[in-house]
Amino acid sequence: MRTLEEVQATLQVAKLKEEDLQKSVQCVSFSQNVASSDYCLMELDQTLCKLIEQGQSLVIRGNKDEHAVLCTSDQTYDLKIADTSNLLLFVPGGKTPDQLTNCHESSHVVHAEVWGFCNSYWELRKRRPKLKKLKKLLMENPYEGPALRGQQENTEHRYTMLDLLETIQASEEEIKTHLHDIHACQIDDYWRVLDFDYEMKLLGHVTQLVDSESWSFDKVPLQASLEELSLLEPKEMIEHCLNCYGKRYTENGEVFYALNEDKVCRGLALLLLHNAVKFNLREFQDVWQQSVPEGMSTRLDQLKSFALVDRTSSPETICLLKVEDLPEDTMERFNRLFTLREKWTEEDITPYIQDLCGEKQTTGALLTKYARSSMKNGIKVFNSRRPVAT
């Protein structure tokens, strides 16, 4: 460690005046046990720093075959190594010039030891959560309703919230939001997604009851619904269906549900399209309107990102195409879309790429990067930038 005399001698060689410098001189030296492999540095923004200071946790998630992500309680970040030409020193107790005091009358030396060093650090970038795997896991054992007498329920491939947090690369809040979006429910502490046919069966019971009782679809009484349908399905499942397709509210002490027109119409449309490769568009619209509760109106815009209309065919057709069934990776998504259809209008393709947009990114920017535009019959269309294998 340097003495004050050695520091003063160095200043003379450097032709620096001692009176122009602070009284506190910090000398940095390497510890005997210094090593480059013992420490990893991570760059945090102010938001993440505050979370650490508040005692909250940052969790790194990912299996061995996955690129690691870092999660807060409600956000997900990509972890990427950033190299730097400068040597980064880890100096516990080290002080910056503004932290050094000038309370001493004469110059004095403050010593600080380097405990580690590296020439790279972890850089964080906010990203979309990786949630496709969530439904895939839950679909390993979908809930098909209560087991019949004498039958045993399949207890394999069931997941608690802790299991999902250890497996899915997303924050807890993002996982909970997606569980709600895919109409999952908690049964015996396990999160289960409903089998499609069973979910449609529940929805059919509710809509038929609304029609038979001549209730307004925006004022469906909970208690009366449970009493009428409890002989057909468990009360918990009826209430879950109402929560999925409606909004709960209380009036004069009684609980009601306002069914969401778009969600109900979409659900019944998916039922019609589920087993059909293609459906005559005009016939589909007629049958679809007849299947919804009285007072509801079906519209094709309710099916954005769920179904695709082909107006170039004769007659016009509609087929099932759900955005959740497409790849999460941006390049793979575009390749898949251009395999399904060679040319897309912006109106048709936007619902299928909107979820790929990052912060402050638009679908227009994605199309500019991953597609080529041209004009067809006076309409702007987009096709692949490279030949797509068929």
N, C-alpha and C positions, 0 to 999 in steps of 0.2 A: 504494500500500500504506500502511496506517495505521501511524503511529508510536505508541510507548508513551504519549506525551503525549496524542495524540488519543483513545486508548482510555480513558485516565484521565478526560478531559473528558467523554466519552460516559457513563461510569459516574456522574459527578456529576449529569448531566442526568437520568439514569434513577434517581437517588437510591439507588444501590447502593454498599455499602461494599467497598472493595478488599480489606480483610482477610478478608471472608467468602468470597472467590473463590480459585480456584487461582492459583498464581504464574504458570503458563503460560497465556498468552492466545492463542487461535487466531483469526487473522483470515483470512477467506475472501474472495477476489477473483476476478473473471472473467478468464480468459486472453484475449489479444487475438484468438485464433483459435477461440474457443468457438463451437460450433454444435450445433443440436438434432438434425441428421440423421446425424451421424457415429457415434452410439452407440445400441445397443439393450440394454436391461436385461432380465435373466431371473431369475425367483425360483426358487431351488433349495432343496429340503429338505436335511436333514442327510445323508441317504443319498447324494444326488447330489453334494453338496459333497465328501464323502469320496472318491467315485470320481474327481473332478477332482484332488483333492489326491494321490491315488495314481497319477496319471498316465494314467488311463483316459480314453477318448473318449466324447463324447456326439455322436450323429450325427443330423442332420435329414434326413428322407426324405419324398419325395412328388413326383409330377409336377406340371406347371403347373396341371392341372385337378383336383388333389387338395388336400385340406386337409392342411397339413404336420403331421408328427408327429416327436417326438424319441425316439431309441432309445438305451438303454444296451446292454450285451452280452446282457441277458436280460429287459428290460422295455421297454414302449412307453408314451409319454405324448402326450396331446393338447397342442398349442401354441395358446394363445388369448391375444389381446391384452386386457389389463385396463387400463382408464383410471383415473386418479386425479386428484383436484382439487388435490393438492399437486404442486409442481414438484420433480422428482427430479434431484438434482445429482450429477454424476460427478466426484469429487474424489480423484485419485490421491494418496496420502500423507496424506490427511485422517485425523484422529484423533478418537476418541470421548472424552468426559470421563475415563473410567477409563483411557485409554491415555496421557493427558497426565501428565507427571511433575511432582512438586513438589520436585525436587532443588535448584532454584535458591533462593538466599536472598531475592532481590528479583524483582519482576514482570518478565517479558520476553514478547516477542511472537513467535509462531510463525506463519509465513505458509503458506497452502495455496491453490492455484489450481483453479478450476472449469474442467474441460476440455470438459464437455458437459452437456446437460440434456435432459429429456423429461418428458412428463406421462402416459406409459403404459409398460407393461412386459409381458413374456411370462410368462404364468402356465401352469404345468404341471399336468396332471391325468392320473393313471394310467388307461389304457384297455385294452380288449381289442385284440390285434393284428389288423390287417386282412389276413386270410390267404386269403380266398375267391379272390383274384386268382391266388394261387400255383398251385392246381390247374388253373385256367383256362388259365394259360400252358403248364403241362406237358401238358395235354390237346391242345394244338395239334399235338403230335407224340408220341403215346403209343408205348411200346415194344411191338411185336407179336411179338417173338422174333427169333432170328437170321435174317438175310436168306438166302433160298434161293440156290443156286448160279446165277450169271449175273445175279442181281438186285442193284441198288445200293440201299443204305439211304438213306432221306431224311435229309439232314443239316441241313435248315432247322428253325428254331424249337427250338433246343436251348440249354439254359441251364446255365452253371456257377454255383457258389455266389456268385461275385462278381457275376454278372449278376442273380441273385435279390436280393442285398442292395441293388443299385442300383434295383430295380424294386418290391419288396414293402415295404409300410409295417409292418415288424415287426423285432424284434431278431434277431440271428443265432441265438440259442438257441431263440427261438420258432419261427423258420423251420425249424430242424433237427428240432424236436419234431414240427411239422406234417408234414414230409417223411416222418418215421417213421410217423405216424398214417395217411397216405394210401398207405403201402406203396411209396413212391418208392425208387429205387436209383440208384447212381452207375455209369454206364457210359461208359468212355473220358473221364472227368473231367466228364461232363455228367449232371445230375440228370434222370432219366426216371421217369414214372409208367407203370405197366404197363397195357396195354389190358385192359379188363375180361374179355373172352373168353380172353385169354392167361393172365391171372392165375388164372381159374377152371380153365383147363386144367392149370396147374401144381398147383393144389390138388387137382384130381381125381386126378392121377398119384400124389400123396403119400398121399391117403386110400385109394385102391385098393391101393397097395402095403402099407399098414398092415393092411388087411383080408386080403389074399392071403397075407401072411407071418404072420398071427395075432399081430402085435406088440401090446403094450399101447400105447394112444395116448399115455400119459405116459412112454414109454421107447422112442423111435424112434431107432435108431442112425444117425448121420450118414454114416459111411463106407459102410455097407451100402446106404443109400438112394442115395448118389451112384453107386455101382457099378451098381445095378439100373436107375436111371433115366437114366444119362448117354447112352444111345443114343437117348433120346427128346428130352431137352432139355439145354442146357449145365449143367454142374455148378454154376456160379455162380448160375443162376436157381433151381435146386432148393434150394440152401442159402438163397437169399434168401426163398423161399417158406416154408421152415422157420422162418426168423427172424421173418417176418410173423405166422405162425400158431402159433408155439410159443416156448418158453423154453429156451435152451441151457444145458446143464450137463455136467460131466465126472464120470465114475465109473470108478475104477481105470484112469485114463489114457485112457479112450475117451469120445468126445463123443456125447451123446444130446440129444434134444429132447423136451420134454413139451408136446404139442399143447394149446393153450388151447381148452377145450371151447366156450366162448361164441363165440370168434372163428371157429372152424371151422363151427359150426352157423350162425352169422350169414352167413358167406360162402356156404355152400350154399343158404341161404334166399334170398339176393339173386340167386343164379343161377336159382332157380325163379321168382322174381317179376320178373326183369329184363324179360322180353318180354310179361308179362301185365298187362292193364289192371286187372283184378280177379280174385281167385282165391277159389273156395269155401273158406272157412276150414277146415272139417273135412277136405276132400280135401287141402288144402295141408298140414295137420299130419301126415296119414298119409304122404304122399309125402316130406315133409321128414325125418321120423324114419327112413324107409327109406334115405335118401341119406347119412346120417352114419355114421362108423365105429362098429363094434360097441362098446358100452359107453358111448357118448355119449348124452345125453338132450337133446332139443330142448324149449325153453320159449319162450313168446311174449315174456317179459320180456327175452330176448336180442335182440329186435328193436326195443327202444325207440329212438326217433329214427331208425329205418331203415324201419319199415313201420307202417301204420295199420290197425287193425281196426275194422270197422263192424258193431257188434252190433245196430243198429237195422234192418238189412236182413234180408230173408228169402229165401234162407239167409244167415247171417252171412258176410261177405267180408273179405279182407285185400288191401291194395295197397301198392306200393312208395312210400314218401315219406321221403326222406333229408333230414336237417336241413342237410346241407352244400349242398343244392340250393336252399335258401331264402335270401332277401335277408339281408345283414348288418345293415342299418339296422333299428332296433327297430320303428319305425312301419310300414315297408314289410313287415317280417316278419309283424306282426299282421294287416295288410291282406290279405296273401297267405293266411294261415291261415283267415281268416274268409271268403275267397273260396272256398276248398276245402270248408269246412264251416261252416254258419251258427252252430251251437252246439257247444261243446266242453266235455267234463268236465275237471276239473282234472287227473285222471290221464292223459288223452289228450294235453292240450296242454303239460303240463310238460316232457316230453323235447324239445319243439320250441322252447322259449324259455329253457331253463336256461342255455345258453351266452351269452345276452344279459345275464345278471346281472353287475353290477359288484361292486366290493368291498363287502362287508357288505350286499348287496342280495339279496332273495329273489324267487322267482317269484311269490309272493303279492303283493308290492309292485308288480311289473310288471303283473299282472292287474288290480290296483286302478286303476292309472293308464291302462292302454290297453284295458281291456275292461269290460263291464257284466255283472253277475251276476244270475241269476234261478233259480227253482226249476222243474224239470220232472220230473214223476212222482216227487217226493220227492228228486230228485238236483240238486245245485247245478251249474249250467252257466254258461258264459260266451259272450257274443256281442259283436259290434262296438259301439263307442260311437257309431258313425255308419253310415249306410247304405253297404253295399259294392257297388260297381259289378259287374255280372255280364256 
